[in-house]
Amino acid sequence: MLNTHPAAPPAPPVHADGVSNDEFRAAMSRLTAGVALVTAHEAQPDPDGPSGEDVGMTATSFMSVSLDPPLVLVSLREGSRMDDLLAEQPLWAVSVLSEHQRTTAGRFAMKGRISDRLLFDDLSYERGTASGAPLLEGALATLECRTEQRVPAGDHTLVIGRVLTASAPAAPDGPLTYFRGRYRHLA
């Protein structure tokens, strides 16, 4: 007799401590996070070639670490383009996104993109004086950083950076936040 019932879906992975990926993800989705754009400039090795390429990544795992010295931390997916780039060169920047920059956050969160060049095309930004990386106009705050330490942490790398420049212009907008898997703004 043939079994005509469809196969049951595979059980979600459960870690040795008994927490599944889905359970962990659901619990952590309840933590509201600010949204930032982490950027860096990837220089070309050929001095006579093109000027290089800007790289960007949306981050919801960005935080202040220390006031003296001024340190911040960003969590990067291991093996991502930003993780690989910051392993090679230490300068990067952060633009803390406002509620009106939701489209920008979504654009730089796309997986599997081949190049970041087109993602920067219609954005207004200035190039940081310390990092050479793009700093978005209209951001709530911008920082330029130099990597002090890289810490492997599971499937991510924690990058601790010393803040070289910081700006918090007067902005009428509120912050862009991330809660339960969606971008939101404070009401």
C-alpha positions in Angstrom: 0.0 0.0 0.0 1.3 3.4 -1.0 1.5 6.3 1.5 -0.5 9.1 0.0 0.0 11.6 2.8 2.5 14.4 2.2 5.7 14.2 4.2 5.7 16.3 7.3 7.9 19.5 7.1 11.2 19.1 8.8 11.4 20.3 12.4 13.1 23.6 12.9 16.7 23.3 14.2 16.9 23.2 18.0 20.1 24.1 19.7 21.7 22.1 22.5 20.1 24.4 25.0 16.7 23.7 23.6 15.9 27.0 21.9 14.9 26.8 18.2 15.9 29.4 15.6 12.2 30.3 15.2 11.7 30.7 19.0 14.8 32.9 19.4 13.9 35.0 16.3 10.3 35.5 17.6 11.5 36.5 21.1 14.1 39.0 19.7 11.7 40.5 17.3 10.0 42.1 20.3 13.1 44.2 21.0 12.7 47.6 19.3 15.9 48.7 17.6 17.1 51.8 15.9 18.0 51.6 12.2 21.4 52.7 10.8 23.1 52.6 7.5 26.7 51.4 7.8 28.9 52.5 4.9 32.5 52.2 3.8 34.5 53.0 0.7 36.3 50.2 -1.0 39.3 51.6 -2.7 40.6 50.0 -5.9 44.1 48.5 -5.8 45.0 50.0 -9.2 45.8 53.7 -8.7 45.1 54.4 -12.4 41.8 52.5 -12.3 38.4 53.7 -11.1 38.1 55.5 -7.8 36.6 52.5 -6.0 33.1 51.7 -4.8 30.9 52.6 -1.9 29.4 49.8 0.1 26.4 50.0 2.4 24.4 47.8 4.8 21.3 48.4 6.9 22.0 47.5 10.6 19.6 47.2 13.5 22.4 45.9 15.8 24.3 49.1 16.4 25.0 50.5 19.8 27.1 52.8 21.9 29.8 50.9 23.9 31.9 53.5 25.7 32.0 57.3 26.3 35.7 57.4 27.2 37.1 56.5 24.7 34.1 56.9 22.4 33.3 53.4 21.1 30.4 51.9 19.1 29.6 48.4 18.1 27.9 47.0 15.0 27.1 43.3 14.4 27.8 42.0 10.9 26.8 38.7 9.3 29.9 36.6 9.0 31.1 36.5 5.4 28.9 39.4 4.3 30.4 42.0 2.0 30.7 44.5 4.8 32.3 42.0 7.1 34.8 41.1 4.5 35.6 44.7 3.6 36.0 45.8 7.3 38.3 42.9 7.8 40.6 44.4 5.2 40.3 48.1 5.9 39.5 49.8 9.2 37.5 53.0 8.3 33.7 53.1 8.1 30.8 55.4 8.8 27.2 55.2 10.3 24.2 57.3 9.4 21.4 56.9 12.0 18.2 56.9 9.9 15.2 59.1 10.3 11.6 57.9 9.9 11.6 59.3 6.4 14.5 57.1 5.3 12.6 53.8 5.4 13.1 53.2 1.6 16.8 53.7 2.0 16.8 51.1 4.9 15.0 48.6 2.7 17.2 49.2 -0.2 20.4 48.4 1.7 18.9 45.4 3.5 18.3 43.5 0.2 20.1 40.2 0.1 22.0 38.8 -2.9 22.7 42.1 -4.6 25.7 42.2 -6.9 26.8 45.8 -6.5 26.0 48.7 -4.2 26.9 51.3 -6.9 23.3 51.8 -8.1 22.0 51.9 -4.5 23.8 55.2 -3.9 22.9 56.8 -7.2 19.9 58.9 -6.2 20.9 59.4 -2.5 22.1 62.8 -1.2 25.2 62.3 0.9 28.6 63.8 1.7 31.8 62.0 1.9 33.3 61.7 5.4 36.5 63.5 5.9 38.0 60.8 8.2 36.6 57.7 6.6 35.9 58.6 3.0 32.6 56.8 3.4 29.1 58.2 2.5 27.2 60.1 5.3 23.5 60.5 4.4 21.9 63.9 4.3 18.8 63.9 6.5 20.2 61.4 9.0 19.5 62.0 12.6 23.2 61.6 13.4 26.4 60.5 11.6 29.6 59.0 12.9 32.9 58.0 11.3 34.8 55.2 12.9 38.0 53.2 12.9 37.9 49.5 13.8 39.5 48.8 17.2 38.5 45.2 17.6 36.7 42.4 15.8 35.1 39.7 17.9 33.7 36.4 16.3 30.2 35.7 17.8 28.4 32.7 16.3 27.4 33.5 12.7 28.2 37.2 13.2 31.3 39.4 13.8 31.0 42.2 16.4 33.0 45.2 15.1 34.0 47.7 17.8 34.9 51.1 16.4 36.5 54.2 17.8 34.4 57.2 16.9 36.5 59.7 14.9 33.8 62.3 14.1 30.2 62.7 15.3 27.5 65.0 14.2 23.9 65.4 15.4 22.3 68.1 13.3 18.9 69.6 14.4 16.3 67.3 12.8 12.6 67.6 12.9 12.1 63.9 12.1 11.9 61.0 14.6 13.9 57.9 14.4 13.3 54.9 12.1 12.8 51.8 14.3 12.6 48.1 13.6 10.0 46.0 15.5 8.5 42.6 14.8 10.3 42.3 11.5 9.1 45.7 10.1 10.4 49.2 9.9 8.3 51.6 12.0 8.4 55.1 13.3 7.5 56.4 16.8 3.9 57.7 16.9 
